[in-house]
Amino acid sequence: MQDLVINFRDDGSHLYEQIYQHIKEEIRKGKLLCHEKLPSTRSLAEYLQVSRSTVETAYGQLLSEGYIESIPYRGYFVAKVEELYQLQDDFPEKRTREGNEKIRFQIDFSPNAIDMRYFPFGVWRRINKNTLSQDKKETFSLGEAKGDQNLRETIARYLHASRGVNCTPGQIIVGAGNDYLLLLLRYVLGEHCNVAFENPTYPRAYKIFRMFAGRLVTVRSDEAGIRVDQLEQCDADVVYVMPTHQYPTGVVMPIGRRLELLKWAMEKPERYIIEDDYDSEFRYKGKPVPSLQASDTAEKVIYIGTFSKSIAPAIRVSFMVLPQKLLHRYDSQFAVFSSTVSRIDQAVLDEFIRDGFFERHLNRMRKIYKEKHDFLLDGLKPFLKDFTLSGEHAGLHILLTDKRGRNEALLREAAAEAGVRVYGISEAMVETENVESEQETERVSDLPAVVMLGFGGLTKEEISEGLSLLKKAWNIP
């Protein structure tokens, strides 16, 4: 419960009416939630500097209309009136071509969604409770800037065992999400570094670098990933890649191209590779692919990973492994930045990984996602006369490339009108600033329509329903 901030208008209307209108609108907009307790009439009157009878009159009107309810000896609470809420952001929506009518999506094939139904809430709750019951004062202190030593040791062991990453705990920096770590790199790499990206790429990372990089360029890719011969021509100091599972194309960079990329980085002392190890945990065919950092013998790879998809988005714990030269720069100039992850969360995550709960959860989710992946591929068989399938066998989404010459917007609109949300690869295309921008733009515009279908957050029943709706929307026999 908290006091309500109400800016009274000097328009002649009664104060009780303004209080009534304000609370009603807060409830209708969902800013005051069902069963949320309201301030007492005495408390609110004192806070607003009005008479208690004024507040009582406003509450009485809200009671009579069913917006709030009074519980004896407990106070006033927001009633259950969800049908009155103006829920504008809770469901994905799309406007039709007329721009007026809104479509609510029955099925959302989001490539970023994960399945939280199988998260071990009981285990997480127990570890959290044990962590808080130990009465360790240091848990509530500020802690190390890089993150707690215990967690960094645990992450170092996990990365070496699962991804082949070679590092010491001292090279690891823990942060609240990749965004923070990329912003931190602004200072470590220097304000005027030139950064190269594949196109399409992870748009969020591109936008973050656009805020501070000296110059951003895009480099062409092929079936093996980023073209190193094109990279050589663009005067970049740093390149951002996802070699294990490129987003959004799903390309896995083979060892030959990886060695080319590492050789490019070794040609100049200030060249570095940022390896975003996106979706590396989920692979459904063949052996696990090691990280690029595992092949780096010259300390040229900045490795970034996260637990957002393997555990939960709300965990907000990511980590970055700095090469020794950049680590010295960080230690001497930028260690003033405090860790952005609470020590309690770090302690819980450390125990979750160290005691084997994370590995068991990950193995379970691999099996669940593989079942969904295979179910989706089986359901897509009728689509393969009109589409080419790619990006399968890893990650949480696949790609469909149109064979009939339809454009992406048409496919997305038809799906939306059927109540299904699909995602176009053009959403991951970024603007170009390199000398070949005109040719690059022309090349991009000539690409066939490609849509992404994510399956991580959907049940098999929802996948089946979504495909059934897409068949009709896209005229699949």
C-alpha positions in Angstrom: 0.0 0.0 0.0 1.2 3.5 -0.8 -0.2 7.0 -0.9 -1.8 8.2 -4.1 -0.3 11.2 -5.9 -3.2 13.3 -7.2 -2.7 16.6 -8.9 -5.9 18.6 -8.2 -7.3 20.7 -11.0 -8.6 24.2 -10.4 -11.5 23.8 -12.8 -14.4 24.1 -10.4 -15.0 20.3 -10.0 -15.3 18.9 -6.5 -12.2 17.4 -4.8 -14.0 14.2 -4.0 -14.9 13.8 -7.7 -11.3 14.3 -8.7 -10.1 11.7 -6.2 -12.8 9.3 -7.5 -11.9 9.9 -11.2 -8.2 9.5 -10.5 -8.6 6.1 -8.7 -11.1 4.8 -11.2 -8.7 5.6 -14.1 -5.8 4.0 -12.2 -7.8 0.8 -11.8 -9.1 0.8 -15.4 -5.5 1.2 -16.7 -4.2 -1.6 -14.5 -2.0 0.7 -12.5 -3.8 -0.3 -9.4 -4.1 -4.0 -9.4 -6.8 -6.4 -8.3 -6.7 -7.0 -4.5 -4.2 -4.1 -4.0 -4.9 -2.3 -0.8 -5.8 1.4 -0.9 -4.7 4.0 1.7 -7.1 4.4 4.6 -9.4 7.4 4.4 -7.6 9.1 7.3 -4.1 8.4 5.7 -5.1 9.7 2.3 -6.9 12.7 3.7 -3.8 13.7 5.6 -1.5 13.1 2.6 -3.7 15.1 0.2 -4.4 17.8 2.8 -8.2 17.5 2.4 -11.0 16.6 4.8 -11.6 12.9 5.6 -15.2 13.2 4.5 -14.0 14.2 1.0 -12.0 11.0 0.7 -14.9 9.0 2.2 -17.3 10.4 -0.4 -14.9 9.4 -3.2 -14.4 5.9 -1.8 -18.2 5.6 -1.4 -18.7 6.3 -5.1 -16.1 3.8 -6.0 -17.7 1.2 -3.7 -21.1 1.7 -5.2 -19.8 1.2 -8.8 -17.8 -1.9 -7.9 -14.3 -0.6 -8.4 -13.2 -1.2 -4.9 -14.4 -3.3 -2.0 -14.4 -2.8 1.8 -13.2 -5.7 4.1 -14.1 -5.1 7.7 -11.1 -4.5 10.0 -8.7 -4.6 7.0 -9.6 -1.7 4.8 -10.3 -0.9 1.1 -9.1 -3.1 -1.7 -9.2 -2.9 -5.5 -12.1 -5.2 -6.8 -11.7 -7.8 -9.5 -12.7 -5.8 -12.7 -10.2 -7.1 -15.3 -12.8 -6.6 -18.1 -12.5 -2.8 -17.5 -8.7 -2.7 -17.8 -7.3 -1.1 -21.0 -4.6 -3.8 -21.5 -2.6 -2.3 -24.3 0.7 -4.0 -23.8 -0.1 -7.4 -22.2 -0.8 -9.1 -25.5 1.0 -8.8 -28.8 -1.1 -6.7 -31.2 -0.9 -5.6 -34.8 -2.9 -2.9 -36.5 -4.5 -3.8 -39.8 -3.8 -1.9 -43.0 -6.7 0.6 -42.2 -4.8 1.5 -39.0 -7.9 1.3 -36.8 -8.8 -2.3 -35.9 -6.4 -4.1 -33.6 -5.6 -7.8 -34.0 -4.8 -9.9 -31.0 -2.5 -12.8 -31.8 -3.8 -16.3 -30.8 -0.4 -17.8 -31.4 3.0 -15.9 -31.1 5.9 -17.7 -32.7 8.4 -15.5 -30.8 12.0 -16.5 -31.4 12.9 -15.1 -28.0 10.4 -16.9 -25.7 11.3 -19.8 -23.5 9.2 -22.3 -21.6 9.0 -21.5 -17.9 6.6 -24.2 -17.0 9.4 -26.6 -16.1 11.5 -24.2 -14.1 12.5 -25.8 -10.7 10.7 -23.1 -8.6 10.9 -25.2 -5.5 14.6 -25.7 -5.7 15.2 -22.0 -6.4 12.9 -21.0 -3.5 14.7 -23.3 -1.1 18.2 -22.1 -2.1 17.0 -18.5 -1.8 15.5 -19.2 1.7 18.7 -20.9 2.8 20.8 -18.0 1.5 18.8 -15.5 3.5 18.7 -17.6 6.7 22.4 -17.9 7.0 22.7 -14.4 8.5 25.9 -13.6 6.7 26.4 -9.9 6.9 28.8 -9.9 3.9 25.9 -11.0 1.7 24.4 -7.6 2.2 27.5 -5.6 1.5 28.5 -4.1 -1.9 30.8 -6.9 -3.0 33.4 -7.1 -5.7 33.0 -5.0 -8.9 33.5 -8.0 -11.1 31.1 -10.1 -9.2 31.5 -12.5 -6.2 34.6 -14.7 -6.4 32.6 -17.9 -5.7 30.3 -17.3 -8.6 33.1 -16.4 -10.9 34.9 -19.6 -10.0 31.8 -21.6 -10.6 31.2 -19.9 -14.0 34.8 -20.5 -15.0 34.5 -24.2 -14.3 31.2 -24.4 -16.1 32.4 -22.6 -19.2 35.5 -24.7 -19.5 33.6 -28.0 -19.1 30.7 -27.1 -21.4 32.1 -24.6 -23.9 35.9 -25.2 -23.8 36.5 -21.6 -22.6 39.9 -21.1 -21.1 40.0 -18.4 -18.5 40.6 -17.6 -14.8 37.9 -16.4 -12.5 39.7 -13.0 -12.5 39.0 -12.6 -16.2 35.2 -12.9 -15.7 33.0 -9.9 -15.1 29.4 -10.5 -14.0 26.7 -8.1 -15.0 22.9 -7.7 -15.1 22.3 -8.6 -18.7 24.4 -8.3 -21.9 23.3 -4.7 -22.4 25.3 -3.6 -19.3 28.4 -5.6 -20.4 28.3 -4.1 -23.9 28.1 -0.6 -22.4 31.0 -1.4 -20.2 33.0 -2.4 -23.3 32.5 1.2 -24.5 35.1 2.3 -21.9 37.3 -0.8 -22.1 37.7 -0.7 -25.9 37.7 3.1 -26.2 35.2 5.5 -27.7 36.5 5.6 -31.2 36.8 1.9 -32.1 35.3 0.9 -35.4 32.9 -2.1 -35.0 31.8 -4.5 -37.7 28.6 -6.5 -37.7 27.1 -9.2 -39.9 23.8 -8.3 -41.5 21.3 -9.5 -40.4 22.5 -9.5 -36.8 21.3 -9.1 -33.2 19.7 -5.6 -33.5 19.9 -4.8 -29.8 23.7 -5.1 -29.7 24.0 -3.1 -32.9 21.9 -0.3 -31.4 24.0 -0.2 -28.2 27.2 0.0 -30.2 25.8 2.7 -32.4 25.5 4.9 -29.3 29.3 5.0 -28.7 31.3 3.4 -31.5 33.5 5.5 -33.7 32.0 3.9 -36.8 29.8 0.9 -37.5 30.0 -1.1 -40.6 28.3 -4.3 -41.9 30.0 -7.2 -43.5 28.5 -9.7 -45.9 28.0 -13.4 -44.8 27.7 -16.7 -46.6 26.8 -20.2 -45.6 29.9 -20.3 -43.3 29.3 -17.0 -41.6 31.0 -13.6 -41.8 33.2 -13.1 -44.9 36.6 -12.4 -43.5 37.8 -11.1 -46.9 35.1 -8.5 -46.7 36.0 -7.7 -43.1 39.6 -7.0 -44.2 38.4 -4.2 -46.4 36.3 -2.2 -43.9 39.0 -0.9 -41.5 37.2 -2.4 -38.4 39.0 -2.8 -35.0 36.3 -5.0 -33.5 33.9 -7.5 -35.0 30.8 -8.8 -33.3 29.9 -12.4 -34.2 27.8 -15.4 -33.0 29.8 -18.3 -34.3 28.1 -21.1 -32.5 24.5 -20.2 -33.6 24.2 -17.0 -35.5 21.1 -14.9 -34.8 18.8 -14.9 -36.8 20.2 -17.2 -39.6 21.2 -20.1 -37.4 24.5 -20.5 -39.2 27.2 -22.4 -37.4 30.7 -21.1 -38.3 33.0 -24.0 -39.3 36.5 -24.3 -38.0 38.1 -23.0 -41.3 36.3 -19.7 -41.1 36.9 -19.5 -37.3 40.7 -19.7 -37.9 40.4 -17.1 -40.7 38.7 -14.8 -38.2 41.3 -15.4 -35.5 44.1 -14.7 -38.0 42.4 -11.4 -38.9 42.4 -10.4 -35.2 46.0 -11.3 -34.8 47.2 -9.1 -37.6 46.9 -5.9 -35.5 47.4 -5.4 -31.7 44.1 -3.6 -31.1 41.9 -5.9 -33.0 39.4 -8.0 -31.1 36.5 -10.4 -31.7 33.3 -10.1 -29.5 31.9 -13.6 -29.3 28.2 -13.6 -28.3 27.6 -17.3 -27.5 24.0 -17.1 -28.3 21.8 -20.2 -27.8 24.8 -22.4 -27.4 23.2 -24.7 -24.9 20.5 -26.0 -27.2 21.7 -28.3 -30.0 19.6 -31.2 -31.2 21.9 -32.9 -33.7 25.6 -33.8 -33.7 28.1 -33.0 -31.1 28.2 -29.7 -29.1 30.1 -27.0 -31.0 32.9 -25.5 -28.8 33.2 -21.7 -28.4 35.5 -19.6 -30.6 37.3 -18.6 -27.5 38.4 -22.2 -27.0 40.5 -21.9 -30.2 42.0 -18.5 -29.3 45.7 -18.7 -28.4 46.4 -15.0 -28.8 43.9 -13.5 -26.3 41.8 -11.9 -29.0 38.3 -13.0 -28.1 36.0 -11.2 -25.7 33.5 -13.9 -24.7 29.9 -13.0 -23.6 27.2 -15.3 -22.4 24.0 -15.2 -20.3 21.7 -17.4 -18.2 18.6 -15.6 -19.5 17.6 -18.4 -21.9 19.1 -21.4 -20.1 17.5 -20.5 -16.7 15.1 -17.5 -16.9 15.0 -14.0 -18.4 14.3 -12.5 -15.0 17.6 -13.9 -13.6 19.4 -11.1 -15.5 22.8 -12.5 -15.0 25.3 -12.3 -17.9 29.1 -12.7 -17.9 32.0 -11.5 -20.0 35.5 -13.0 -20.3 38.1 -10.3 -21.0 41.5 -11.1 -22.7 44.4 -10.2 -20.3 45.4 -7.0 -22.1 41.8 -5.6 -21.8 41.5 -7.0 -18.3 44.5 -4.9 -17.2 42.9 -1.9 -18.8 39.7 -2.6 -16.9 41.4 -3.2 -13.6 43.4 0.0 -13.8 40.8 2.4 -15.2 37.2 1.0 -14.9 36.9 -1.2 -11.8 35.1 1.7 -10.2 31.9 0.4 -11.7 30.1 -1.6 -9.0 28.5 -5.0 -9.8 25.0 -4.6 -11.1 23.8 -8.0 -9.8 22.8 -8.3 -6.1 25.0 -10.5 -4.0 22.0 -12.5 -2.9 21.1 -13.4 -6.5 24.8 -14.3 -7.1 24.9 -16.6 -4.1 21.6 -18.3 -5.2 22.9 -18.8 -8.7 26.2 -20.0 -7.5 24.6 -22.8 -5.4 22.1 -23.6 -8.2 25.0 -24.3 -10.6 27.5 -25.7 -8.1 25.1 -28.3 -6.7 24.1 -29.7 -10.1 20.6 -28.2 -10.3 21.5 -26.1 -13.3 22.8 -29.1 -15.3 19.8 -31.2 -14.5 17.4 -28.4 -15.5 19.4 -27.8 -18.7 19.3 -31.4 -19.7 15.6 -31.5 -19.1 15.0 -28.4 -21.2 17.1 -29.8 -24.0 14.9 -32.8 -24.2 11.7 -30.7 -24.0 12.9 -28.3 -26.7 14.0 -31.1 -28.9 10.6 -32.6 -28.8 9.0 -29.3 -29.7 11.6 -28.8 -32.4 11.0 -32.2 -34.0 7.2 -31.7 -33.7 7.4 -28.3 -35.5 9.6 -29.8 -38.3 7.1 -32.6 -38.7 4.2 -30.2 -38.9 6.1 -28.0 -41.5 6.3 -30.8 -44.1 3.3 -29.6 -46.0 4.9 -26.1 -46.2 8.1 -27.3 -47.9 6.6 -27.1 -51.4 6.4 -23.3 -50.9 9.2 -22.7 -48.5 12.8 -23.7 -47.9 13.6 -24.7 -44.3 16.8 -23.6 -42.6 18.3 -22.9 -39.2 17.1 -26.1 -37.7 18.9 -28.5 -35.3 19.9 -25.8 -32.8 18.4 -22.8 -30.9 14.8 -22.0 -30.4 13.6 -20.9 -33.8 13.7 -22.0 -37.5 13.5 -20.1 -40.7 11.2 -20.4 -43.7 12.3 -18.9 -47.0 9.6 -18.3 -49.5 9.9 -19.9 -53.0 6.9 -18.2 -54.6 8.2 -14.7 -54.8 5.9 -13.2 -52.0 7.4 -10.5 -49.9 7.9 -10.7 -46.2 5.3 -8.0 -45.3 2.6 -9.9 -47.2 3.4 -13.1 -45.3 3.4 -11.4 -42.0 0.2 -9.5 -42.7 -1.6 -12.7 -43.8 -0.5 -14.5 -40.7 -1.5 -11.6 -38.5 -5.0 -11.5 -40.0 -5.3 -15.2 -39.1 -4.3 -14.4 -35.5 -0.7 -15.7 -35.8 2.4 -13.6 -35.1 5.5 -14.5 -37.1 8.8 -12.6 -37.4 10.5 -11.4 -40.5 14.3 -11.6 -40.9 14.2 -8.0 -42.0 13.6 -7.1 -38.3 17.2 -8.2 -37.8 18.6 -6.2 -40.7 20.5 -3.1 -39.7 21.4 0.1 -41.5 24.8 0.2 -43.3 27.4 2.9 -43.1 30.2 1.3 -45.1 31.4 2.3 -48.5 29.4 -0.5 -50.1 26.2 0.7 -48.5 24.4 1.2 -51.8 25.3 -2.2 -53.2 24.5 -3.7 -49.7 21.1 -2.1 -49.6 20.4 -3.4 -53.2 21.5 -6.9 -52.2 19.3 -6.9 -49.1 16.2 -5.7 -51.0 16.7 -8.5 -53.5 16.6 -11.2 -50.8 13.6 -13.6 -50.8 11.1 -13.3 -47.9 12.3 -15.1 -44.8 10.2 -15.6 -41.6 11.2 -16.9 -38.3 9.1 -19.4 -36.3 10.1 -19.6 -32.6 8.9 -22.6 -30.6 10.5 -22.3 -27.2 7.5 -20.7 -25.4 4.8 -22.7 -27.1 3.2 -26.0 -26.2 2.8 -28.7 -28.9 -0.9 -27.9 -29.0 -0.2 -24.2 -29.7 2.4 -25.1 -32.4 -0.2 -27.3 -34.1 -2.9 -24.6 -33.9 -0.5 -22.0 -35.2 0.6 -24.1 -38.2 -3.1 -24.9 -39.0 -3.8 -21.2 -39.1 -0.7 -20.5 -41.2 -1.8 -23.1 -43.7 -5.0 -21.2 -44.4 -3.3 -17.8 -44.3 -0.5 -18.8 -46.7 -2.7 -21.0 -48.9 -0.8 -24.2 -48.1 -2.7 -27.3 -49.5 
